[in-house]
Amino acid sequence: MLERGIRHYPAPLEPGPIGKHLIETKSAKMINSQSEFEAINSFVIEGTAASKSGIYAPMVVKDRVVGSLAIENPDEEHAFSE
């Protein structure tokens, strides 16, 4: 994980609300505000900043989610569009 030029090595976690969505739907998710993060009970990984918006995409191999890609903005809500 890279945030503001600093590499973080968080311990492995069980999927949270966003990860569960990616696994269940195998489709991307965009969150555009802090209130949207709060509505799904998202959490902040220890030692990192809370995101104000983000795009999350599953990495799928042979119909199985094996990871995810996340692009987040800790400074601006509505930083991304479709």
C-alpha positions as a printed Julia matrix, in Angstrom:
82×3 Matrix{Float64}:
   0.0     0.0     0.0
   1.38    3.4    -0.97
   0.01    6.61    0.54
   1.45   10.08   -0.05
   4.75    8.5    -1.08
   5.04    6.34    2.04
   4.81    2.56    1.74
   2.68    0.81    4.36
   2.64   -2.91    5.11
  -0.64   -3.6     6.89
  -1.32   -7.04    8.31
  -3.68   -9.21    6.26
  -7.34   -8.46    7.0
 -10.61  -10.23    6.44
 -12.64   -8.51    3.71
 -14.49   -5.44    4.91
 -17.65   -3.97    3.36
 -15.91   -2.92    0.14
 -14.02   -6.2    -0.23
 -17.22   -8.18    0.36
 -18.95   -6.18   -2.37
 -16.11   -6.91   -4.81
 -16.18  -10.63   -4.0
 -19.97  -10.96   -4.17
 -20.54   -8.92   -7.34
 -17.18   -9.21   -9.12
 -17.76   -5.6   -10.17
 -16.12   -2.28   -9.36
 -17.42    0.15   -6.77
 -17.03    3.93   -6.59
 -17.51    5.83   -3.33
 -17.65    9.6    -3.61
 -18.06   10.94   -0.08
 -17.22   10.38    3.55
 -20.92    9.83    4.25
 -20.97    6.96    1.71
 -18.0     5.33    3.5
 -19.81    5.74    6.83
 -23.09    4.34    5.41
 -21.41    1.01    4.57
 -19.44    0.9     7.85
 -16.09    1.12    6.08
 -12.97    1.25    8.25
  -9.57    2.93    8.04
  -6.46    0.76    8.07
  -4.32    1.66   11.07
  -1.59    4.16   10.24
  -3.32    5.51    7.11
  -5.6     8.45    6.39
  -9.35    8.13    5.88
 -10.37    8.4     2.26
 -12.93   10.92    1.07
 -13.5     9.14   -2.25
 -12.3     5.99   -3.96
 -12.58    3.56   -6.83
 -12.26   -0.17   -6.1
 -11.97   -2.95   -8.68
 -11.73   -6.71   -8.21
  -8.92   -8.73   -9.76
 -10.68  -11.8   -11.16
  -8.99  -15.0   -12.38
 -11.13  -17.89  -13.64
 -14.27  -16.38  -12.06
 -12.55  -16.01   -8.64
 -11.62  -12.72   -6.97
  -7.92  -13.0    -6.06
  -7.29   -9.39   -5.07
  -8.35   -5.83   -5.67
  -7.08   -2.49   -6.87
  -7.94    0.69   -5.01
  -7.41    4.32   -5.94
  -8.36    6.66   -3.14
  -8.32   10.39   -2.51
  -7.92   11.43    1.13
  -8.4    15.12    0.33
 -11.45   15.5    -1.92
 -14.95   14.1    -2.1
 -16.25   13.44   -5.63
 -12.67   13.2    -6.92
 -13.61   10.53   -9.49
 -16.27   10.13  -12.15
 -17.35    7.29  -14.38
